[in-house]
Amino acid sequence: MSARTLHVCTECGHESAGWLGRCPGCGEWNTLVEERAPEPSRGGRSGSRRAARRAQPIPLAKVEAPAVKRLVTGITELDRVLGGGIVPGSLVLLGGSPGIGKSTITAMALGRLAAAGRSVLYVSGEESAVQVKLRAERLGRDALQVPIVAETELEVVEATLESERPDVCVIDSVQTLHAAGLSGAAGSVGQVREVAGRLARIAKQRDVAVILVGHVTKDGALAGPRVLEHLVDCVLQFEGEKERTYRTLRAVKNRFGSTNEVGVFEMAEDGLIEVVDASARFVDEASRAPGSVVLCAMEGSRPLLVEVQALVAESALESPRRVANGVDRNRVALVLAVLARHAGLPLGACDVFVSVAGGVRVDEPGADLAVALALASAARGVALGAGDRPLAAFGEVGLTGELRHAAHPDRRLSEAAKFGLEPVVSPGEGLRTVREAVAAGLGGAVDERAARAA
């Protein structure tokens, strides 16, 4: 006899025996999702109350925290983002766009763990075993030693995990598994919630580290119910552009480590290559043309030098275009407004394009000054920097035109000095406003008449 199911509204919790387009409780549309009905208690409600035991609170100071030996994958960038390796019994969710390299990095990690003597398992719900083998052949001999199960039935996967008891298991992907007790299609909200919950129980009970590969929406967010991200211990986001070779791996959530770390990889013919010194790659590729500035960014505790490029051109459109790639479009709009009001660089009638070279994304406010200098350089047609070295900058731009300090300035300056990028335009050192910074960067090439008019 199959388990009984019901439909629950995600907004108000109203329960219904069948699916309804509109919730009778709150009136919202398409909010009812299928869930497995709870099993009735044998002794009734009063009997369950008598059987309940009282919990004894313990002061945190007396709680013993045993040292957990992590499973090191051998991929330095991945281990650092995870906080030192995979924690046994943990649940990791890895998301990213199609073709970005999720299956590649998980196959590489399992191959290195298997070579180190760890028991691993690869569960493929999207590809057959033959297709996975064809991809693993270019990753080396270690990846070919990984045992694989091509299965989409959750009950079969559970039985396999119970019998094999691997140290690490990869589920590719969580949206392809189907629980027989629910009538919804694989990938639906109810199915993903049920699949993730049952896999989490096995991971905790059997001490199996499970890596769930997840799909993303067209906006880049992880597909499926939000409860999926709350359920797992670690959420990793694999970012980059398929047309570019560079990939970045960052932790959005990590219960066993910091969320400030980022790993940089380069896609090659034989898999992903770790970019240990990413700053050297980006600085060497930086151009000396107008509109180019090197940003001294911080990715967690790691300084990173990336090139910010800008293009300003006269627009024939009534509403000029604003295109941002790798930086927040709203921050670019803020910088444009500050440049027009406080630096005498009105660009309201121009098409503006801002991009971070290499497919890297920077989300920190410390990128404001580099974006402002790149825009000013592109608008005036003046190259920044001295000699054959580009100009480096960092700092936050305030709405009143002042420069604000960014976090870890000493690490940023030290990273720039390592590559001979001196001096660095940053808050302090006699620069208090964005107008002064633009004048210093352009060598006094600011239109003073426009500045007085502003």
C-alpha positions as MATLAB code, in Angstrom:
seq = 'MSARTLHVCTECGHESAGWLGRCPGCGEWNTLVEERAPEPSRGGRSGSRRAARRAQPIPLAKVEAPAVKRLVTGITELDRVLGGGIVPGSLVLLGGSPGIGKSTITAMALGRLAAAGRSVLYVSGEESAVQVKLRAERLGRDALQVPIVAETELEVVEATLESERPDVCVIDSVQTLHAAGLSGAAGSVGQVREVAGRLARIAKQRDVAVILVGHVTKDGALAGPRVLEHLVDCVLQFEGEKERTYRTLRAVKNRFGSTNEVGVFEMAEDGLIEVVDASARFVDEASRAPGSVVLCAMEGSRPLLVEVQALVAESALESPRRVANGVDRNRVALVLAVLARHAGLPLGACDVFVSVAGGVRVDEPGADLAVALALASAARGVALGAGDRPLAAFGEVGLTGELRHAAHPDRRLSEAAKFGLEPVVSPGEGLRTVREAVAAGLGGAVDERAARAA';
ca = [
       0.000    0.000    0.000;
       1.470    3.347   -1.053;
       1.950    6.125    1.471;
      -0.849    8.684    1.700;
      -0.079   12.162    0.385;
      -1.651   15.563    0.752;
      -1.168   19.009   -0.742;
       0.031   21.827    1.517;
       0.041   25.547    0.727;
       3.520   27.025    0.973;
       2.083   30.406    1.991;
      -0.455   29.643    4.740;
      -0.076   25.901    5.398;
      -3.598   24.965    4.299;
      -3.936   21.220    3.655;
      -5.965   19.661    0.857;
      -6.458   16.049   -0.230;
      -6.011   16.990   -3.898;
      -4.240   19.686   -5.864;
      -6.021   23.010   -6.360;
      -4.954   25.901   -8.514;
      -5.965   28.431   -5.877;
      -5.512   27.929   -2.152;
      -8.851   28.087   -0.258;
      -7.053   29.387    2.819;
      -5.175   32.442    1.540;
      -6.360   32.777   -2.049;
      -2.884   32.552   -3.601;
      -2.433   30.758   -6.918;
      -0.159   27.748   -7.581;
       1.087   27.475   -3.991;
      -0.076   23.926   -3.157;
       2.689   21.325   -3.282;
       2.449   17.600   -2.692;
       3.893   16.168    0.517;
       3.845   12.801    2.222;
       1.199   12.696    4.952;
       2.548   12.100    8.477;
       2.045    8.641    9.937;
      -0.637    8.539   12.673;
       0.631    7.815   16.165;
      -0.283    4.411   17.579;
      -1.302    5.552   21.005;
      -3.249    8.588   19.958;
      -2.474   12.161   20.904;
      -2.759   11.684   24.658;
      -0.614    8.560   24.568;
       2.143   10.350   22.666;
       2.162   13.068   25.306;
       2.644   10.535   28.097;
       5.488    8.872   26.191;
       7.330   12.141   25.568;
      10.435   12.724   27.677;
      11.738   16.011   28.993;
      14.969   17.328   27.443;
      17.765   18.400   29.769;
      19.409   21.702   28.701;
      23.219   21.740   28.723;
      25.386   24.896   28.889;
      27.356   25.439   25.706;
      30.579   25.570   27.724;
      30.070   21.922   28.713;
      29.294   20.676   25.219;
      32.125   18.546   23.888;
      33.024   19.237   20.260;
      35.133   16.370   18.912;
      37.601   17.154   16.156;
      36.222   16.140   12.766;
      38.703   14.736   10.274;
      37.749   16.104    6.896;
      37.973   14.263    3.604;
      40.545   16.121    1.527;
      39.716   15.976   -2.181;
      43.195   16.969   -3.335;
      41.764   19.945   -5.266;
      43.221   22.829   -3.282;
      40.779   25.474   -4.471;
      37.765   23.262   -3.714;
      39.084   22.233   -0.291;
      39.677   25.853    0.706;
      36.133   26.909   -0.263;
      34.723   23.963    1.713;
      36.751   25.015    4.756;
      39.485   22.375    4.559;
      37.715   19.463    2.885;
      34.429   17.558    2.938;
      32.964   16.880    6.378;
      31.774   13.247    6.782;
      28.001   13.031    6.938;
      27.500   16.499    5.501;
      25.156   17.524    2.698;
      26.643   19.844    0.049;
      24.594   21.518   -2.685;
      26.531   22.531   -5.817;
      24.734   24.833   -8.258;
      25.681   26.400  -11.550;
      24.615   27.053  -15.117;
      24.479   24.176  -17.612;
      27.884   23.380  -19.049;
      29.774   25.410  -16.452;
      31.685   22.360  -15.150;
      29.696   20.956  -12.204;
      29.962   17.352  -13.364;
      33.620   17.850  -14.221;
      34.678   19.116  -10.799;
      32.675   16.449   -8.946;
      34.131   13.674  -11.112;
      37.644   15.008  -10.510;
      37.035   15.173   -6.760;
      35.682   11.607   -6.606;
      38.591   10.343   -8.709;
      41.176   11.846   -6.365;
      39.328   10.585   -3.292;
      39.226    7.080   -4.787;
      42.954    7.266   -5.543;
      43.521    8.194   -1.877;
      41.747    5.014   -0.728;
      38.306    6.472   -0.013;
      35.135    4.679   -1.080;
      33.061    6.837   -3.434;
      29.914    6.552   -5.532;
      28.604    8.559   -8.477;
      24.831    8.509   -9.041;
      23.866    9.863  -12.455;
      20.253   10.682  -13.159;
      20.836   12.774  -16.279;
      23.349   10.702  -18.242;
      23.950    7.035  -18.869;
      27.062    5.265  -17.623;
      28.504    5.353  -21.158;
      28.112    9.128  -21.406;
      29.763    9.666  -18.025;
      32.648    7.398  -19.048;
      33.246    9.404  -22.226;
      33.587   12.551  -20.135;
      35.754   10.838  -17.514;
      38.228    9.596  -20.129;
      39.617   13.096  -20.574;
      39.955   13.609  -16.810;
      42.589   10.921  -16.315;
      42.901    7.430  -14.914;
      41.635    8.277  -11.425;
      38.214    9.398  -12.707;
      37.725    6.064  -14.500;
      38.014    4.177  -11.191;
      34.895    5.807   -9.752;
      31.921    3.379   -9.467;
      28.739    4.706  -11.046;
      25.009    4.004  -10.807;
      22.704    5.427  -13.482;
      19.381    5.594  -11.628;
      16.490    7.999  -11.106;
      14.405    6.070   -8.547;
      15.047    7.377   -5.050;
      14.292    4.039   -3.400;
      16.985    2.311   -5.490;
      19.514    5.022   -4.620;
      18.673    4.694   -0.924;
      19.140    0.922   -1.007;
      22.467    1.347   -2.835;
      23.736    3.822   -0.252;
      22.683    1.499    2.575;
      24.567   -1.435    1.078;
      27.667    0.342   -0.263;
      28.143    2.882    2.572;
      30.530    5.123    0.566;
      32.507    7.908    2.206;
      31.386   10.396   -0.446;
      28.475   10.173   -2.889;
      27.614   12.576   -5.718;
      23.974   12.855   -6.859;
      23.843   14.387  -10.351;
      21.321   15.861  -10.110;
      18.827   16.163   -7.256;
      16.102   17.344   -9.660;
      16.187   14.044  -11.572;
      15.421   11.705   -8.644;
      11.820   10.590   -8.206;
      10.173    9.332   -5.013;
       7.579    6.642   -5.710;
       5.271    7.772   -2.914;
       4.536   11.125   -4.568;
       2.632   11.612   -7.798;
       4.429   14.791   -8.876;
       6.999   14.760  -11.662;
      10.718   14.654  -10.895;
      12.021   18.143  -10.205;
       8.754   19.470   -8.776;
       8.782   21.262   -5.439;
       7.322   18.321   -3.533;
       9.656   15.792   -5.137;
      12.820   17.825   -4.537;
      11.843   18.427   -0.911;
      11.144   14.731   -0.319;
      14.312   13.579   -2.099;
      16.555   16.016   -0.244;
      15.010   15.169    3.127;
      15.465   11.417    2.734;
      19.010   11.767    1.440;
      19.823   14.025    4.380;
      18.637   11.352    6.825;
      20.872    8.738    5.211;
      23.832   11.138    5.206;
      23.507   11.818    8.938;
      22.682    8.264   10.004;
      25.302    6.461    7.886;
      27.999    9.173    7.970;
      27.949    9.494    4.180;
      28.972   12.846    2.699;
      26.495   13.608   -0.097;
      27.117   16.208   -2.805;
      23.908   17.234   -4.540;
      24.300   18.811   -7.978;
      21.455   21.283   -8.509;
      19.994   23.128  -11.470;
      19.676   26.912  -11.614;
      16.975   29.178  -12.986;
      17.450   31.676  -15.799;
      18.248   34.302  -13.156;
      21.100   32.203  -11.765;
      19.327   31.205   -8.538;
      19.158   27.589   -7.421;
      16.051   25.868   -8.749;
      13.629   24.123   -6.441;
      12.154   25.035   -3.055;
      14.030   27.441   -0.806;
      13.925   24.827    1.933;
      16.529   22.879   -0.049;
      19.180   25.506    0.715;
      18.176   25.553    4.388;
      18.357   21.768    4.622;
      21.904   21.292    3.340;
      25.064   22.122    5.279;
      26.912   23.873    2.476;
      25.798   25.673   -0.690;
      28.422   26.164   -3.407;
      27.901   28.342   -6.458;
      29.914   27.599   -9.608;
      30.055   30.765  -11.712;
      31.546   31.861  -14.995;
      30.780   32.210  -18.660;
      30.851   29.192  -20.914;
      32.582   31.254  -23.599;
      35.402   32.111  -21.168;
      37.896   29.709  -19.659;
      37.839   31.008  -16.084;
      35.451   29.645  -13.451;
      34.925   30.796   -9.870;
      33.626   28.665   -7.001;
      32.240   30.423   -3.949;
      30.395   29.304   -0.825;
      27.004   30.927   -0.300;
      26.426   28.952    2.914;
      28.826   26.840    4.954;
      28.098   25.470    8.417;
      31.630   24.098    8.748;
      33.697   26.971    7.388;
      33.812   30.510    6.092;
      31.654   31.858    3.281;
      34.332   34.376    2.328;
      36.557   32.051    0.333;
      36.582   31.702   -3.441;
      38.308   29.254   -5.763;
      39.432   30.075   -9.292;
      39.691   27.454  -12.033;
      40.488   27.412  -15.727;
      38.674   25.045  -18.066;
      41.049   23.021  -20.233;
      40.837   19.978  -22.497;
      41.662   17.587  -19.664;
      39.368   19.154  -17.077;
      39.565   22.026  -14.623;
      42.970   23.456  -13.745;
      43.457   25.262  -10.452;
      44.540   28.878  -10.795;
      46.559   29.293   -7.624;
      47.783   32.817   -8.470;
      44.856   34.303  -10.361;
      46.143   37.860   -9.960;
      49.179   37.107  -12.122;
      46.954   35.875  -14.948;
      44.676   38.901  -14.903;
      47.441   41.496  -14.536;
      49.411   40.044  -17.453;
      46.293   40.172  -19.636;
      45.335   43.719  -18.595;
      45.493   46.252  -21.422;
      46.843   49.802  -21.329;
      44.040   51.214  -23.454;
      41.696   53.961  -22.253;
      38.948   52.513  -20.086;
      41.088   49.853  -18.381;
      41.769   49.797  -14.631;
      43.043   47.018  -12.383;
      40.816   46.525   -9.336;
      42.394   45.407   -6.075;
      39.475   43.277   -4.904;
      39.003   41.042   -1.888;
      37.423   37.633   -2.337;
      36.954   36.674    1.281;
      40.390   36.688    2.893;
      42.130   36.454   -0.466;
      43.241   39.569   -2.428;
      42.572   39.347   -6.147;
      43.621   41.695   -8.938;
      41.152   41.817  -11.837;
      40.804   44.112  -14.807;
      37.767   46.393  -15.064;
      37.027   47.642  -18.575;
      34.635   50.400  -19.602;
      33.380   51.707  -22.924;
      31.551   55.012  -23.352;
      30.039   55.914  -26.723;
      27.518   58.429  -27.990;
      24.057   56.919  -28.119;
      21.463   57.287  -30.873;
      18.764   55.960  -28.559;
      16.400   58.034  -26.488;
      17.241   55.867  -23.472;
      20.985   55.087  -23.590;
      22.037   51.557  -22.777;
      23.625   50.547  -19.483;
      25.278   47.125  -19.692;
      27.219   45.634  -16.774;
      28.997   42.283  -16.810;
      30.673   41.019  -13.647;
      29.566   43.962  -11.493;
      26.224   45.019  -10.085;
      24.290   47.129  -12.578;
      22.832   49.246   -9.771;
      26.325   50.097   -8.499;
      27.294   51.195  -12.000;
      24.248   53.473  -12.120;
      25.246   54.915   -8.747;
      28.803   55.605   -9.924;
      27.495   57.286  -13.092;
      25.277   59.595  -11.042;
      28.149   60.526   -8.709;
      30.484   61.208  -11.650;
      27.901   63.513  -13.224;
      27.085   65.396  -10.033;
      30.428   65.583   -8.246;
      33.170   64.970  -10.834;
      31.951   66.943  -13.846;
      31.575   63.891  -16.109;
      27.947   63.795  -17.318;
      27.435   60.584  -19.279;
      23.650   60.537  -19.320;
      23.479   60.743  -23.136;
      26.037   57.987  -23.738;
      25.877   54.227  -23.982;
      27.902   52.779  -21.100;
      29.382   49.285  -20.962;
      31.288   47.977  -17.924;
      32.833   44.515  -17.729;
      35.175   42.567  -15.459;
      37.602   40.716  -17.712;
      37.973   36.960  -17.439;
      34.384   36.182  -16.473;
      34.971   37.007  -12.785;
      32.157   38.576  -10.769;
      32.873   41.203   -8.095;
      30.094   42.131   -5.662;
      31.911   44.297   -3.125;
      31.524   48.113   -2.736;
      35.315   48.454   -2.952;
      34.997   48.181   -6.745;
      33.268   51.581   -7.049;
      36.424   53.657   -7.505;
      37.892   51.344  -10.146;
      34.611   51.503  -12.094;
      34.586   55.315  -11.798;
      38.169   55.625  -13.067;
      37.513   53.226  -15.945;
      34.460   55.229  -16.998;
      36.328   58.531  -16.745;
      39.241   57.130  -18.747;
      36.923   55.794  -21.466;
      34.969   59.046  -21.639;
      38.088   61.217  -21.969;
      40.075   58.764  -24.087;
      43.038   58.918  -21.701;
      44.969   55.778  -20.768;
      45.662   55.335  -17.066;
      48.853   54.138  -15.432;
      52.532   54.824  -15.872;
      54.890   53.172  -18.303;
      53.847   49.683  -19.291;
      51.934   48.994  -16.063;
      48.180   49.652  -15.723;
      46.661   51.744  -12.962;
      45.362   49.939   -9.873;
      42.588   51.287   -7.640;
      40.033   50.361   -4.989;
      37.600   52.174   -2.728;
      33.925   52.820   -2.121;
      32.219   55.888   -3.569;
      29.624   57.677   -1.441;
      26.529   59.452   -2.714;
      27.976   62.842   -1.753;
      31.115   62.208   -3.802;
      33.396   61.217   -0.920;
      35.698   58.220   -0.937;
      35.151   55.618    1.751;
      37.647   53.081    3.004;
      37.343   49.462    1.871;
      38.099   46.428    4.016;
      41.655   45.057    4.270;
      43.484   47.908    2.507;
      46.880   46.542    3.568;
      46.284   43.215    1.813;
      45.096   44.950   -1.336;
      48.128   47.252   -1.431;
      50.491   44.360   -0.763;
      49.018   42.334   -3.631;
      49.336   45.309   -6.003;
      52.932   45.964   -4.930;
      53.819   42.332   -5.639;
      53.121   42.988   -9.325;
      54.662   46.437   -9.431;
      51.352   48.314   -9.525;
      52.322   51.436   -7.611;
      51.047   53.919   -6.669;
      47.488   52.664   -6.087;
      44.593   55.125   -6.225;
      42.643   54.542   -3.025;
      40.938   56.485   -0.208;
      43.445   58.353    1.883;
      46.862   59.446    0.654;
      45.444   62.946    0.112;
      42.405   61.746   -1.887;
      39.097   62.476   -0.213;
      36.616   62.853   -3.071;
      35.916   61.087   -6.322;
      36.752   64.296   -8.211;
      40.244   64.323   -6.732;
      40.674   60.629   -7.542;
      39.580   61.114  -11.155;
      41.880   64.122  -11.535;
      44.782   62.132  -10.087;
      44.080   59.172  -12.352;
      43.667   61.222  -15.519;
      46.555   63.519  -14.718;
      44.356   66.593  -14.500;
      42.393   65.793  -17.658;
      39.029   66.550  -16.032;
      36.822   69.097  -17.704;
      36.922   71.885  -15.102;
      34.088   73.825  -16.781;
      31.802   70.811  -16.445;
      32.974   70.356  -12.879;
      32.061   73.937  -11.988;
      28.700   73.570  -13.737;
      27.945   70.451  -11.726;
];
